[in-house]
C-alpha cells in the first residue's frame, strides 16, 4: 500500500542525513511540484512541502496535534509527560502560553537591547579586517548563549557548558556517542531544576524569576513545568539564532550586492532579518499527528498518521513568494515566512531572535564594507535544525 502512495520515491530522501550536508532545496522544489503531500515509507509519515497546507495544519491543533511528538524520531514514542511546551496542545498549551508569555513581551525584550548590543559588540570587536573569521565559533555560538545566560541570571562565562547541553539535545547535531549525549542531558536537567529551585526561593530581576513567580489568577508553573520551559529556552533559544546568524551571514557574503544594499540603506536591516529567517529557516521541519481522518491539499490523511511540516520548503514556495522565491532579497516585503512556526505554536522567542539578528547586522554593516566567503560552508547532517558548523568569512574595511 505504501509504495502506491504519492511521492514516496522523492520523500525517501528527506530521511537521508547526507541531504542536509548540501543543498536540499532542489529536492524540496520537486516535492512541491510533483507531490506537495508525499509519503515517506521508511519512517511512515506524510511530508507537506507547500506554504498554504503547512500554514493550515499549523493553525489547526485540534486536527494536527503536537502531543504525540514533534520530531520524526519521536514517531511511536509515548511520553509520560511533555518534554517541552512544543509537545502540548490546547488547553494545556494555552495555559503554558498564558503563564510564560509575559516574560517575552516585546516591551520586555526591548529593555534587553543595550545589554544584547554590548555582548555583540564585544565579540565583533575581535574581527580583524581582511582576516579570515569563522563566524560560527567567533560569534554565532557564544552570542545567543551569552544572552540566554543573562535571561537565566547566571554568569555569562557558563556559555560553553550550555553549548554542550544544547548540542546533545538536537538529533544529528553531533556524532557524539549516545552515552555522552544522555549524560549531558541529565546534567542539563539537574542544573535547570536547581536554577528553578533557587529562583523560587530567592527571586531576582531576571526572566526566570519572573516565570517562577508569575501566578495569574492564582495559577503558577510547577517546578517541573518551569524546568521544562527552561530546557526549551536553552535549546531552541540558542540553536535557532545561532544558525540564523551563521547561515544568514554566509548567504550575504555570497551576495555582495545585498550587503551593499544594507550599507547604503540601514533602514532595510529589519526587512533583511525577516529575509534571512526565510532563507535559512533554522528549524527545517516539525511533526504533527492527525487526530482524525482529514486531508491536506486534496490528499486524504488517516487518523494517527504523522505529518511533517517542512517549513524550509514552504519558505521557498513560489505560490507564496512569487517568481523571486529562490532569490535572497533583503528588501522583500511582504514576507510571510514560517520560520517561527505559525498559529498557536508561534515561537515565544521571536522578538528576542529578531533583536539579536538586527543588532548583529547593524554592527557589521556599519563597520565592514563587504563580507566574502573564505572557504565553503560546512553544514550539519541534521533533518531538524539547519545547522552550520563552519562559515569562514573575510570582512573588508568599511
N, C-alpha and C positions, 0 to 999 in steps of 0.2 A: 504493500500500500504506500509506504513512504517514498519509494522510488518514483511513483507516479505523481507525486505532489510537485507543484510548480517550483522551479528554480533550485532544485536540490543539488544539482551539479555545481552551480555557482555558489550557493550558500555554504557548501562544504569548505570553501576557502576561508570563511570567517573564523574557523577554529584552528587555523594553521598559524602558529606563533610567528613564522617567518614573514607572514604578510605584513606585520607591523614593524618589521625592521626596515622596510622600504616604503613605497607609496601605495596605500590600499585604495586610493580613490579611483583608479581605473576599474577595479572590481565593483566598487560602490556604483559607479556610473552604469555598468552593465546590469546590475541588480535593479536599479531604478528604471531602466529602460525595458528590461526583459521580464523581471519578476519582482515587483516592488514589495510583495509579501511572499517570501521564499522559505522553503522548509529545509532546515539543517537536519539531515537524517542521523548523523553520528551522535549528536547530543540531544536531539529531539526538541527543537524549538523553531518557531517562526521568526524570521528576520524581517523587520519593517524598515525600509530604507528611504521613503519619500516623506516630505515635510508634513503634509496635511494629516496622514494617518498616524504618524508619530505624535504630533500635537494632540490629535483626537484621543488616542489611547492614554496619553499623559494626563489629560484633563478628566478622565473617567475612571477613578479608582474603584468605583463600585463594580465595573466590568473587568478592569485590568488591575489586579491588586499587587501590592508590593510585599505583603506579609509572607509569601511563600518563597521569597528570595529575590535579590536584585542583580545577581551575577549568574552567568551560565554555570559556574562551578557549584552554585547552590541549588541547582535543579535536583529535587528529591530530598533535600536536607530539611529536617524538621527541627526548628529552633525552639527550645523550651520558653525562651523569652527573646524579644527582638534584640539583635546585636547593635543596631543603630536605629535612629529615628526614621531613616530612609526605609527600614523594613516594616514600617507600620502603615496602617490605613485608618481613615476615619471610622469611629470617633476618636480612637486613641491618638492618631496623628494630629487631629485638630487640637486636642488638649496639649500635646507637646509643643506645637507651634505657638499656642497662646502663652505658654509658660516661658519659652526661650526667646520669642520674637523681640521683647523689649531690649535685650542685650545687644541686638544687631540692627536697631533702627538707624536710618540714615543720619539722624541727628547725633546719635552716639558715635557712629563711625566718623563723622566729620570732626569730632573732637580729637580723634586719633591722628589727624593728618600731620601735625607738627612732628610728633614722635616717629611716625612712619617715614616721613621725608628725611628726618635726621638719620635713621637707620639706612635708608637707601643711599644717601649722600656719603656716609662713612664707607660704604662698600665701593661705590663708583669712584670715589677719590683715589682708589688704588689702581684704577685703569690708566695705564700709560699710553699716550698717543702713539700710534704706529707700532704698538706691541701686540702680540697675539694674546688674547684673553679668552679662556674657555668660560663663557658666561654661566655655565651650569654650576661649577663649584665656587666661582668667584662672586656670583650674585643670586642666581635663581634658587639655589638650595638654601643658603643661610638667611636670605632676606625674609621670606614669609615665615620661616621658623622663628626668627627673632621677634617678628610681630606677634606670633602666637605665644611665645614666652611672655611677652608683655600682657597679652589678654589673660593668661593664666596667673599672672603676678609672680612669676619665677624668674630667676637670673637668666638673662639672655645668653649667657655662656653655656647654658644647658642644651643649646640647639643641636649639637652633634648627636646627643643621646636621643633626642626627639626624631632626628633624621633616621636613625636605625630602626626605631619603632615603626615609623611611618612606612618605610620601605618593606618591612616584614609584613605589613598589613595588606599590601597590594599584590594580588596574584600576578606573577610574571615579571614583577619589577626587578627581581634579583635572581641569581642562581644559587642562593644560599640553601644549605641542607634544611629539610623540614624541621629537624630538631632545633636548629638555631632560630628559625622563624617562630616556632611555638614558644621557645624560651623568652625571646624578645617580646612577644605579645603578652605573655604572662607578666613580665616585668612592667610593661606599659600599663596594663590594667591595675596592677598593685600601686603603681605610682599615682595614677589618676584618682583612684579611690582614696588615697591618702590626702591628695590635694583637696578633694571634695570634703573629706572629714575636717581638715584644718580650716577651710573657708566657712563651714557651717559654725564651727566653734569660735572663730575669730575673723569675721568678715573684714575685707579691705576694700579699697576703691579700685576694683578690677571686675572684669566681666564675669569671672567665675563666682565671685562673691554675690554679684547681682543675681545670677542664675540660682545660686544656692539658697538665697534668702527670699526670692520673689514668691509671693503667695497670693495671687489674685483670687478673690472670693474664698480665701482660706485653703486653696489648693496649692500644693508645693511638690516639686520634684523629689522623689526619694533619693537616697544616696546612690543606689544602683542606677536609677534613671539619669542622675546627674553625670555619673561616670560614663554611662553610655553616650551621652551627648558630648562629653569631653573627648572621647575617642574619635567621634565624628569630626569635631573641631580640629583636632590634631592632624588626622589623616587627610580628610577632604579639604581642610582649610589650607594645607600647605602643598600637597601633591598637585592640585589643580592649578594654583597660582604659579608654582614652580615651572610647570610645563607650558603654561600660557606665556610666561616670560621667555623661557628658553626657545620654544618653537616660534614665538612671535618675533623675537629679535633676529633669529636666524632667517625667517621669512623676509623681514625688512632688509636684512643685509644682502639677500639675493635680488632685491628690487630697489636699487639706489634711487630710482625716480620717486618712489613712495616716501623714502627717507627725506628726500629733497622737498617734497610737498609739506611734510611736517615741519621742516626747518623754516620754510617760507611762510607757513600759516600755522602757528601754535594752537589756534582755536580748533584745529582738526583733531587734536590729541584725544578727546573723549570719543569721537567717532572712530578713530583708529583703534582704540581699546576694544570697542564692540566688534570691529572687523577682525582683529586678531583673535578674539574669542571665537568668532565664527570659523576663521581659517584654521586655527589649531584644534578646536573642540577638545579641550583637555580630558573630558570624560567621553570616551568613544561611544559607549552604549550602556544601558541599564535594562534589566529584565523586568517584565511583569507577567502575571499569570491570569488567564481568562477564568472568571468565576462562573460563567455560564456560556452556553452556545451563543456565538456572536459572529461578526465579520468585520474585516478591515479592508478598505479599498476593494470591496467585492469578493474578498477571499473568506470563505467560511472558516471559523476557528472554533474548535470544540472546547467545552468546559474542561479546565485543568491543563490545557496546553500552554506552555511557556511562550512568551512573545518578547523578542529582543528589539528594543527601540534603538536604532543605530543613528544617534544624533550626528555623528561625523558625516554620514551620508546625507541626512536631511538638510544639513547646513550647506550642502553644495547643490541642492535641488534647483534646477532651472525654473521649475514652476513657481518657486517661492522667491528666487533671487534674480531671475531674468537671465539674459544671454551672457552676462558677465559673472555668473555664479562661480566659474572656475578661475576667476582672477581676483587677486588681492587689491582692494580699493579702500585706502584709508579715509576716503570721504563718503563711503557708502551710507546712504540714508534714504529710506528706512532700511533697517537691518533686523529682520525678525528671527534672528538665530535662536537656537535651542540649547546653547551651551550651558546655561544654568538650569536646564530642565524646563518644565512647563507645568502650569496648573498647581495643585496642592503641594507638590514636592519642589517647587521653585527654590533654588539654593538660598539658604538663610544668609550665607556669607557673600552674596553677590555684591553688595555695596562695598565690603572690605576688599574683595578681589579687584573691583574696578578702581578703588583708591590706590592700591598698591601698583597696579599696572600703569595708571595715569602718572603717578609720581615718578616711576622709573623712566617712562618715555619723556616726560618733561625734562628731567635732569639730563638724560643722554642727548636729546636733540639740541639742548641748549649748549652743550659742551663740545660735541663732535660733529664735524662736517659730513661725515659719512661712516657707515659701517659696512665691512666687506667680509665675506667668508674667508677663513684661513685654511680650512680643511672641511671635508664632508661632515655633516651632522650624523651622530651615532644615536640611533633610537633603541628603545627597549621593546622586547617581543611581547608586550602586554596587550591583550584584547580589551582591557578595561580603561586604562589610562594611557593617553598619547605621550608616553614617556620619552624624554630626551636625556641621554646620558652624557653626551659631549656636544658642544656647539662652539668651536673655536672661531673667534671673530677678531678683526682688526678695526679699531676705531681711529679715524684720521682727525687731526685737529680741526676745530671749527673756524 
